[in-house]
């Protein structure tokens, strides 16, 4: 018979339950720490209490995923703008590198002065 701590006496050993809500084949290997207000925490706890999720972590990951899906058009626009910004930064870097190269005319005028 397994030994139980004082708080566990009379309880069954905890079994690892599988996820109740389908999440597809995606693995959640990234950790994000967030602070939420009491109302949102209560809603997350309701999802867990409903039995559809095993933990606050699973319920929160579900909510984040649903939020991202519902705003997909906005994220597509953001990705496009980020790509444009990266292209402009690259163009500026090339422009600055070209402008700071020693010019041949400056080298020639230095040679002529000597």
C-alpha positions as CSV (number, residue, x, y, z in Angstrom):
1,X,0.0,0.0,0.0
2,X,1.5,3.4,-1.0
3,X,2.4,5.8,1.8
4,X,0.5,9.1,1.8
5,X,1.5,12.4,3.3
6,X,-0.7,14.0,5.9
7,X,-2.6,16.0,3.3
8,X,-3.1,13.0,1.0
9,X,-4.4,10.4,3.5
10,X,-7.7,9.0,2.3
11,X,-7.1,10.3,-1.2
12,X,-6.5,8.2,-4.3
13,X,-3.1,8.6,-5.9
14,X,-3.3,11.3,-8.6
15,X,-3.3,9.9,-12.1
16,X,-2.1,11.8,-15.1
17,X,-5.1,12.5,-17.2
18,X,-4.8,13.1,-20.9
19,X,-6.1,16.3,-22.4
20,X,-9.9,16.3,-22.8
21,X,-10.0,19.1,-25.3
22,X,-8.6,18.3,-28.8
23,X,-5.5,20.4,-29.5
24,X,-4.3,18.6,-32.6
25,X,-0.7,17.4,-32.9
26,X,1.0,20.6,-31.8
27,X,3.2,20.3,-28.8
28,X,3.4,23.1,-26.2
29,X,7.0,23.4,-25.3
30,X,7.2,27.1,-24.7
31,X,6.6,28.8,-21.3
32,X,4.9,32.2,-21.1
33,X,4.2,33.7,-17.7
34,X,1.3,36.1,-17.6
35,X,-0.6,38.0,-14.9
36,X,-4.3,38.1,-15.2
37,X,-7.1,39.8,-13.3
38,X,-9.5,38.0,-11.0
39,X,-12.3,37.9,-13.6
40,X,-10.1,36.3,-16.3
41,X,-8.7,33.8,-13.8
42,X,-12.2,32.9,-12.8
43,X,-13.1,32.2,-16.4
44,X,-9.9,30.0,-16.8
45,X,-10.8,28.1,-13.7
46,X,-14.4,27.6,-15.1
47,X,-12.9,25.9,-18.1
48,X,-10.8,23.6,-15.9
49,X,-13.8,22.9,-13.6
50,X,-15.9,22.0,-16.7
51,X,-13.6,19.0,-17.2
52,X,-12.6,20.1,-20.7
53,X,-9.1,21.0,-19.6
54,X,-6.8,19.4,-17.0
55,X,-5.1,22.6,-15.9
56,X,-5.0,26.3,-16.1
57,X,-2.1,26.0,-18.5
58,X,-4.1,23.9,-20.9
59,X,-7.1,26.2,-20.7
60,X,-5.0,29.3,-21.2
61,X,-3.1,27.8,-24.1
62,X,-6.5,27.1,-25.7
63,X,-7.7,30.6,-25.2
64,X,-4.5,32.1,-26.6
65,X,-4.7,29.8,-29.7
66,X,-8.4,30.8,-30.2
67,X,-7.5,34.5,-29.9
68,X,-4.7,34.2,-32.5
69,X,-7.0,32.4,-34.9
70,X,-9.8,35.0,-34.5
71,X,-7.3,37.8,-35.3
72,X,-5.5,36.0,-38.2
73,X,-6.1,38.8,-40.6
74,X,-4.5,41.3,-38.3
75,X,-1.5,39.0,-37.7
76,X,-1.1,38.7,-41.5
77,X,-1.0,42.5,-41.9
78,X,1.5,42.7,-39.0
79,X,3.8,40.1,-40.7
80,X,3.6,42.0,-43.9
81,X,4.6,45.3,-42.2
82,X,7.4,43.6,-40.3
83,X,8.7,42.3,-43.6
84,X,8.6,45.8,-45.1
85,X,10.4,47.2,-42.1
86,X,13.1,44.6,-42.3
87,X,13.6,45.3,-46.0
88,X,13.9,49.0,-45.3
89,X,16.4,48.4,-42.5
90,X,18.5,46.3,-44.9
91,X,18.3,49.0,-47.6
92,X,19.4,51.6,-45.1
93,X,22.3,49.5,-43.9
94,X,23.5,49.0,-47.5
95,X,23.1,52.8,-48.1
96,X,25.2,53.6,-45.0
97,X,27.8,51.0,-45.9
98,X,28.1,52.5,-49.4
99,X,28.3,56.0,-48.1
100,X,31.0,55.2,-45.6
101,X,33.3,53.4,-48.0
102,X,36.4,55.4,-48.7
103,X,35.9,56.9,-52.1
104,X,38.5,56.6,-54.9
105,X,38.5,60.4,-55.5
106,X,39.4,60.9,-51.8
107,X,42.3,58.4,-52.1
108,X,43.5,60.1,-55.3
109,X,43.5,63.6,-53.8
110,X,45.5,62.3,-50.8
111,X,48.0,60.8,-53.2
112,X,48.3,64.0,-55.2
113,X,48.9,66.1,-52.1
114,X,52.0,64.0,-51.2
